Amino acid sequence: MWLFRGSGNRERKRLEGAVTDALGRGDTEAAKETLVLLRNKFGSSTSDDDVATRLVALRHECCGEMDAAKDVYSALLAKNPANTAAKKRLIAVSKANRNNAQAIHHLNQYLSVCMSDSEAWLELADLYLEERLYSQAVFCYQEVQLALPYCHPLWTICGEILFTQGEFLMARKYFCKACELTDCQNLRSLIGVCMCCVSLGNQTGSDSLSTGKKHKHSSTTTTTSTSTSTGGPSEETINNQTYTWAKNQSLQLITHHSNPSITSLFQSCFNQLRP
């Protein structure tokens, strides 16, 4: 008996694969005919029926019938809330409908169950960035960093988002970590360090200017700008040293991989961006 059961399972898998191939080619009529053959030959049975039903929903998607596909996936989830394949397709349908709010909602529901799915966290981060919800996007990237701590693009992207939010000091730390992970061979991160240092220098300059107007004849302002209360280097000194280091590393990298004209162009840009 088990021989016939195995043969039937192989035949069912073959028909399901034929439906998937037809949908990949955009041949919805062939997919429909194969689905009818699949249902007539094997009927409906628990999890196997869920697969066939999901194939029906995929055909709706291929035909552009997103509302019908959404109804099928919702029915599958109502019957089995742990159906992760249906949850993922429901997210895809929401994205296809340009409904980011709904896609974010479904992704959060999915991640509340499958918290270790790094791809889902990255998908959610992209949606948050589209909606300009930068703090939530950083949180999603940080969740991925827990699984991939040595993935330097994650550190760079977080640094860029933090820079956009105006958190230059924290952004500089993320860019520096990306530089450390790439042995200073990532020009994007090095430029990010330079931009953070310039922005921090501008902030320090404006703060010092406003303080100087209030205390024109006071010597405490100069003391604060040159050293900290603990006797170590001030943030301004650290910032300038970090900028010089990142600039030199960037020019060295550019010189090694570009022609002299590109190097001189970057040199002039660095001279104008001095903190």
Residue, then its C-alpha position, 0 to 999 in steps of 0.5 A: m500500500w505504501l508504494f502506491r501512496g508514495s507514487g501518488n505523492r510524487e504525481r501530486k508534487r509533479l502537478e504542483g510543480a507544473v502549475t508553478d512553472a506555468l505561472g512562472r511563464g505567465d501561462t495562466e490558462a495552462a496553470k488553471e487546467t493543471l489546477v483542475l486536474l490536480r483537484n479532480k485527481f486528488g480532491s482535498s486533504t488537509s495540508d495538501d489542500d492548503v498547497a493547492t489553494r495557495l496555488v490558486a491564489l498565486r494564479h490570481e496574483c499572476c492574473g492581477e486579481m489581487d483582491a481575490a488572492k488576498d481573500v484566499y490567503s486570509a481564508l487560509l490564515a483563518k483556518n491555520p494562523a501558523n501558515t507562514a507561506a500564506k502570511k508571506r504571500l499576503i505581505a507580497v500582495s499588500k506591497a503589490n497594492r502599494n499599501n505599505a501600511q498594511a504590509i507593515h502591519h502583516l510583517n509585524q504580525y509575522l515577525s512576532v512569531c518568526m523573530s529570527d527571519s532576517e529577510a523579513w526584518l530587512e523587508l520591514a526596514d525598507l518599508y519604514l524607510e519608504e514611509r520615512l520612519y527612520s527610528q523604526a528602520v534603525f531598529c529593524y537593522q539592529e535586529v538583523q545585526l544581532a544575527l549578522p554582527y560582521c555584515h558591514p553594509l548593515w552598519t553603514i546603512c544604520g550610520e546613514i539613517l542616523f546621519t539623516q536624523g541628525e544624530f551625527l555622533m552615533a552615526r560616526k560610531y556606526f561608520c567607524k565600526a563599518c570601517e573596522l570590519t572592512d579594514c578601511q577598504n570601504l570608501r562609503s563608510l570613510i566618507g560617512v565618517c568625514m561627513c559626520c565629523v564635519s557636521l559635528g564640527n559645525q555644531t561645535g562651532s555654532d555652540s562655541l559662537s553662541t557661548g562666546k557671545k554670552h561670555k565674551h571675556s570669559s576664559t572658561t570657553t577656551t578651556t572647555s574647547t581644548s580639554t575635558s573635565t577629566g584632563g583627556p582630549s576634548e570631543e573637538t580634538i577627537n573629532n578633528q583627529t577622526y576627520t584627518w584619519a578618515k580623509n587620509q584613508s579615503l584619499q589613499l583608497i581613491t589614489h589606489h583605485s582611481n586616476p589622478s584627476i579623481t584624486s585631486l577632485f576628492q582632495s578639493c572636496f575634502n578641503q572645503l569640508r574641513p570641520 
